[in-house]
Amino acid sequence: MKNNEKAILMLGCFDTKGEDFTYLYNRLRFKGETVMTIDTGVMESDVRFPVDFENAKVAQAANTDLETIKANNDRGKAVEMMGKGAARIITNLVAQEQIKGVIGMGGGGGTYIALEAMQAVPMGMPKFCISTLAAKDLSRQIGVKDVTLMVSSVDVAGLNSVSKLQMDQAAAAIAAMANEGNLSLKNGEKRIAISMFGNTTACVNKCTELLKAKGYEVLVFHATGVGGATMEALIREGVFTAVLDVTTTELADELLGGVLSAGSDRLTAASEMGIPQIVAPGCLDMVNFSQMDTVPANYKDRKLYSWSPDVTLMRTNKEEGVVLGKMLAEKVNGSSAPAQVLIPLKGISQIDNTGEIFEDRIADKALFESLEAHLSEKIKLKKIDAHINDAAFAEALVNSVLESLKN
């Protein structure tokens, strides 16, 4: 189906915001767009445009019904269920290639529903939300999705000169974005994901250079929690040919309460999707906190290093290395595709080099031995007599990627 044959999906609470959504619908139609609509309000709506998915269908998609939602008299639960239902409907519309963009708007509840529903929309397909909360921290609701937010300068509560101006602009924006061209990153042949930290930059830069010379596109993800989570999400969307997971440091933050955890799903997507992965214990020597005075009291006596005024690193110890080695091994063991683990014996981060602040060969040895002990026999293990940022280690990583892709 061509882009100009697909619809822009408009969703929101048509019961309380009917006048606003009627105006937005008309502006999208004025732009020549086919518009599909989802009503996520729980009360009866009165709008002057076709509703393709009535609120009863949305509730049903969330495995409940409107009567139950109303009887519970729980606004928070209602918002949650309508968001889930809308997401499931959108999942089907995306799979059927019926839509080319999604737009929603609202206050607190409407914003939550719109952003929850947009979690079902893949990378590259436009997602636009007009929100009274756009100036707040919505990172938790947005997650790893490429959502465009517009501040609603006035409440979404009836038309006025300001709200109409902003909806005019929003309609123009989503229409232009949706007609830009290819809206999907799927089926990316020769596309490699690679994880990076400041402490592994030299390694990643060299790997990228070598892979590009072989005709591969390399997408680098900063292992800052959201970076790793984004990489995992895109792997699940079928974006990559293989994964070169050099920097698995987010596991340390997950284990020890650092600020850059990517969640328990980190290092699971490649195994689930059955694509080759090459993994290294990059930066498992460190846990990330913010300013020095934010480090938890129970860690105050540990080896700490101020990487920058707002980033404090804590050195992992021998005991933690044992646990992290097991965690990493168990993650990789689930792979159904060719997988390899490479260990840089001379250090796993820039500051774990000889003479540097985090050099601790006893802790590294505990990590490496635990990793090897718990790694399945089906996973190839390579020990490289080099530091993680040495060119020799980067070359070994790239050779392993190419080797895995041949199988």
N, C-alpha and C positions, 0 to 999 in steps of 0.2 A: 504494500500500500504506500503510495506517495505521500509526502509530508502535507501537501495541500489538500489531501483527501481525509486527513485525520482531524480530530477535534481538540480544542483546548477545553480541559476539564475545569469547571468552576464548582467549588464546594464551600459550604458554610451553613450557618444556622439561619435558614430562611424564615423561621418563625419569628425571631426578634429583629432580624436585619433585612427583612424583605425589601424595603424601599431601596436600600443600599445595593443589594445584589441585583435587583431589577435594573438599576442604572448601569452597574458594571456589565451585566449581560448585554445590554443594548450597546454599550461602547465596544465590546468585543465583536458583536455582530456588525457594527459600523465599520470595523476594521476588515470585514469580509470573512470572519472566522466562523466555522461551525463550532457550536458550543454544546458541550455535554455537561449535565449538572447533577450534583449530589446534595441532598438536603440532610444536614447533620443535626438539625434542631429536633427537639423531642415533642414540641407542641405543634398544633396545626399551623400551617403556613398560608400566606395569602400573597402570592407573587404573580406577576404577569409575564411569565415565561414558562416553557415546558420543563418539568422536573423528570429527569430520566431515572433517577434512583431516589424514590421517596424515603422518608425517614424510617418507615417500617422495614424496608428492605435493608437499610443500613444496620438497624438493630438486629435483624435476622442474621446478617453476615457476621455479627459479633456473638452469635449463638445465644441470643436472648430475644426479647420482644419489647415493644414500646410500653405495654401495660405493666410489665415487670419493672421496667426502668422508672416509670412514673410512680408506681406503688412504693418503691424503695425510698423515694423522696430524698435522694442523695445526689446532689449536683455533681460532686467530684466523680462519683461512679458513673453517672450518666455521660459526662464528658469523656471519661476513659473508654467506655464501651462504644460510643459513637465514633471515636477516633479509630478504634480497632476495626470496627465494621467498615468504615470508609477505606482504610488501608487494604483490607481484603478485597473490596470491590475494585480498587485501583490496581491491585496485583493482577487481577484477571484482565482488566482493560489493557494494561501494559503487555501482557502475554499475547493478547489478541491483536496487538498493534493498532489499537483504535484511537489512541491519544498521542499528542505531541507536546503537551505542556499542562501544568496544573497551577491554578491560582486560587487563593483563598484569602479571607480577611476576617478580622474580629478583634474582640477584647481578650481578656484572659482565657476564657473557655474556648472561644473560637480559634484563638492562636494555637492553643494546645492541640485541638482537634486537627487543624490544618497541618501542623508540623508532624503530628503522629501519622496522619494519612500520607504525607509526603515521604515517609520512610520507605514506602513501597515503590517509589519512583527511582529508576536507575540513574547513575551518574550521566550527565550530559543532557538529559531531558529537563527543560526549564521548570523550576519550582519557585513560585513568587507568592509572598505573603505580606499583605498590608496589616500591620499590627500596632495596637496601642502600646505594646510591650517591646517594640523593636529596639529601643534604647537600653533595655535590660540585658542581663546575661542570659541568653537563651541557648547556651551551648549544650546543655543537657537535652533539651527538646530537639534541637537541630541534629545532634549526633554528628555523623560523618557525612551528611548530605550537603550537596551544593545548592543550598536554599538562598534565594535573594530576598532580603527583608526591606520593606519600606516603612518608615515611621508614619503612623497615622497621627497627624498633628492635632486632629480633633477626634473625639470618640466616634466609633462606627455606630451611630445612633440617629440616623436620619440625614437627609441630604442638606448640604449647604455649599457655599462657594468653594470652601477649602476642600471638603471631602470629594466634591465632583472633580476639582482640578487634579487631585491625587489619583482618583480612579481613572481619569482620562490618561494620565501618564502611565499608570500600571497596565492598562489595557494595551497601550501602544508598546510598552516594554515586553510584555509576555508574547504578544503577537510577533514582534520582531525577533525575539529570542527563539520562538518555536519554529520560525521559518528560515532560520539561519542555514540549515543544511543537515548534515549527519548529527543525530542526537544520541548516538550510541557508541560506546567504546568496546563493544563486544567483538568477539572473533578477531582479536588483535594478534595476528601472527607475528612472531619474532618480537614480542614485547615482554620485557623482564621487569619485575618489581625488585627493588633493593632497599634495605633499611639502613639509615645512617644516623650518626650522632656527631657532634663536634669532635669527639674523641676517636672517631673512626673515619673522618673525612678523607684522609689520604688514601686509605684502602678503597673506599667507595669511589673516589674520583678515578683511581687507576682501573678499577673494575669497569666503570662506565666507559672509560676511554677504550678499553680492550673489546668490550661487547659492541660498542658502536662501530668499531673497525670491522666487526664481523657482520654488520648489517642489522643489529638489534636496536630497538628503541628501549631506552632505560628510563623508568620512572622511579625517582628517589623519594622515599618517605622518611621524614624526620621522626625518630622514635621517641616522641614526646607524649605518648598516650593516645591522643587523637590521631597522630600520624600512623601509629601501628594499627589502630582500630580502622582507620580509613583504608589502609592497605588490605587488611583482612576482608573488609566489605567489598572492595573492588575485585579481589580474588574470587569471592563468591558470585560476583556478577559475570564471571567468565572473561575478564579483561586481559589476563596474563597467560603467557606461554610457560613461564617458570618463575620461581621466586628465589632470590639470592638474599637470604636473611642474615646479613652480616651482623646486625646490631640488635641483639635480643634482650637488651637491658631492661625493657619494660617488665619482664618477668620478676626482676629484683624489686622493682617498685610495687608490683602486685603482692609479692611475698612479705615485704617489710614495711608497707604503708607509705611508700614514697608518693610524690605528687604526679608522677608520670605513668601510672599504670594504664595499660590498654585493656584491662579486664581479663576475665578468665578464658575468653575465647582466643586470646592471642596465640599464634602458632597452631591454629587448628584448620584454617580455611584451605590451605594447600593440600593437606591430607584429605579433607572432605571432597575437594574438587578433583583429586587425582592428577595433579600436575607436579612435575619435578620440583624439588626444593633442595637447596644447598644451604646449610645452617652453620653458623659460627657462634661461639659464646661471647660475642662482642659486647663490651662494657657491662658484663655481669659482675664486675668488680665494684660497681657503684650503685647507690640509691640516691634519688634526687629529692631535694627539699627546696623551699624558697629561700628567703633571707636567713642568715645564720640564726637569728633569734626565733625562727619558726621551727627549728629542729626539735622534735619531741624530747622531753626531759630524759627519757630512758636511753637516748642516744648521745647525750651531751658529752660523754667521756670517750666517744669513739673517734677514729681518725676522720676528721672533717676537712674539706677543702672548698674554698670559695672560688668557684669557676667564674662567676661574675657577681656583682652586688646582689642580684636577685636569684642566684642559683648556688645552692650548697650541696656538695657531693659527699656522701658517706661511704667509706670503704667497707665492702662486705668482708666478713671474716671466714675462717676455715669452716666452722660449723654451718654457716649459711651457704657456703660454696657446695657443701655436700647436698643440701636440700635443692639448691638451684640446678646442680648437675642432674639430679633425678628428675626434676620438673622438666628440664629441657629434653632429656632423653624420652620421657613418656609422651611428650608432645609429638616428637618426630616419629616415634614408633608406630603411630597410627597411620602413617602414610601408605597409601595403596599404589603410589607411583614411585619411580626412582628417587631416592633420598640419600643425601650424604651429610655427614657432619665433619667439619674441618676444625682442628684445634691449633691455634698459633702458640707454640710452646714458650715463646719469649715475651708474652704479654698480650692482654686482651683489650687494652685501651691506650690512648696516647700517654696518659699519666701512670700507666702500669708498665712502662718501659724501664730499662735499667737505669737506676739512679733517680727515677721520678717519684713523686710524692706517694703514689698508690702501689709502688712495687711491693709485692708480697708473694714470693714464689711458693710459700707454704699454703696460703689460701688458694692460689691458682692450682696447685697440685691436687688439693682436695676436690676442687671443682672438676678438674679434668678426670680424675680417677672415678668419681661418682658418675660422671657423664658416661664414661666408657663402661662401667659396671652395669648400668641400667639400660644401655642401648641394645636394641634387638639385633640379633645376628644378621637380619636381612638389611640393616642399615649400614652402609659403608662408612667406616671411620678412617680419617686421614690425619696424622699428626705432622704438622709442618714446623720445621726448626727455624722459625722466623717470628718476628713481632707482627701483630695484626696489621700495622700500617706499612710493613715492608712490601716492596713491589713483588717479591717472591710469593708472599701469601696471597696477594690479589691475583696473581697469575694462576696460582693453584685453584683458587675459587672459580675463576672463569673457565679454566680447563674442566673442572668438575661439572659446571653448568652445561658446557658443550657436550661433555660425555653423557650426561643424563638425558639430554635432548635427543641423542642418537638412539637411545634404547626404546 
